[in-house]
């Protein structure tokens, strides 16, 4: 494997992290130069002076560590960015919530995520909204004509957007349409030398309302967006417009879930054909466009765009790479997986250079080049396209080993960790042990918890059906349960989990929640898609739930059926469905009415070992190896 040849830039507080010969901790590409054409120019891409974690003791800049309050933190985050050089988002207390986009209009800032930090929009697209849109036939309406005047007096020129916005106004009585501002970060023209790394950005769901992007880079200069995950942006996932310039987007993932309804247009570069020329110079390197992405990967106008070693598994997409008016594209070493048939179209581009080292599974020939050969003013080498799927899938997204391993229960939030092994005991945090009487995870008599399997760095418990069933039944159920002590109640707010098919093309799940209010279905008849899912290995399920405060037993029940097949000799071809990282979020309510946020979850991994290969427990301090990864536990 060849290493990328990086420009000579200052790597302040940099700690090398390597993957298959590639340094994952160095800025590169357009963010490190000052010219779109002249080789030899360089830019000192430092952010706030440090862009790795832990922060060295001798770093003299201002650093702040933020943890979630569970409430809207827009003003807190805004103030932290204004007053500090390095802003660390620590995800150990849960997701960060913002009601509207946080503005960045200053220079020299670094935003880092540790402990699985996620920043999420407060508003999200509900099933009720999607049902009403479907009833009205919005998905089949025009996105380029029609429209009318909304009841709030605003005029809309497109039929799909007009009807979507009017339906949401009718459902929410929000004439101000504040939901249209459901974004996370907005980098303005005053922003420069900005580094954002290792953070997951979770939006409300793609919907045609002319709304906000997860991140909008509007006129900002010299930005490095690295190892981030973008999911369900309302308008775009990450858009670069209004003469923004010298941007690198590296090792990021872009995808959509069931939250999104339409308009899964992930990355726009240049907002209109009238964009000023000479700007928008952008490097997209080692990124992954995956499940649910429909188009704009990217669509670009005016800029010079370098597409280097990106991976596309977005089957069902309408269009991937889309050079438009006045743009220049250099496309090399990219990999379009099987099923990605609409991989390219161009309109009025100045120049497009497809090198011979791209791979398109759906085509025997590469698209034709346009105009003169496109070059970029920095040094690099191209990874062989055959290595791109494993290289990108294994390292893209918020995967940098920042922070400790899975956070331990800390007496503030409170947790339960289920082991998901044949030992059904759970570890209960001291902070909530007084509230919980018992916990368990059990599987029905027809299921065999036979082993563990690791898929794309996630460790799954594999359940194998011993007989084939075509509908949900108790003997095919995996049940996660806990019982509160008398006088204490639990109220659930959301569930999430990962599921995979381990060597099978069938398998169905019903997921339900049971408490004092009865049993309610969360997902019905869903099927993990091994061939068209996140990381090509698993599907992610997440939903907000409405529950009853319960004094007694609560259960999350996952029924597995249609697993396996009958052989011609009458025997059963046994197959597996894997479950991982099952999480139930909610609150414990004690007899005085005080609520304590809690998270009940399966451990993200199995056991830990020291460097001598000896098994150690959670209290161990030092270097440990867990699931093949090395951590420093402090």
Secondary structure, 3 states (H helix, E strand, C coil): CCCCCCCCCCCCCCCCCEECCEECCCCCHHHHCCCCCCCCCCCCCCCCCCCCCCCCCCCCCCEEEEECCCCECHHHHHHHHHHCCEEEEEHHHCCEEECCCEEECCEEEEEEEECCCEEEECCCCCHHHHHHHHHCCHHHCCCCCCCEECCCCCEECCHHHHHHHHHHHHHHCCCCCHHHHCCCEEECCCCEEEEEECCEEECCCCCCCCCCCCEEEECCEEEEEECCEEECCCCCCEEEECCCEEEEEECCEEECCCCCCCCCEEEEECCCCCCCCCCCCEEEECCEECCCCCEEEEEECCCEEEEECCEECCCCCCCCEEECCCCEEEEECCEECCCCCCCECCCCCCEEEECCCCEECCCCCCCCCECCCCCCCCCCCCCCHHHHHHHHHHHCCCCCCCCCCCCCCCCCCCEEEECCCCCCCEEECHHHCCCEEEEEEEECCCEEEEEEEEECCEEEEEEEECCCCCCCCHHHEEEEEEEECCCCEEEEEEEEEEEEEECCCCCEEEEEEEECCEEEEEEEEECCCCCCCECCCEEEEEEECCCCCECCEEEEEEEEECCCEECCCCCEECCEEEEEEEEEEEEEECCCCCEEEEEEEECCCCCEECCCCCEECCCCCEEEEECCEEEEEC
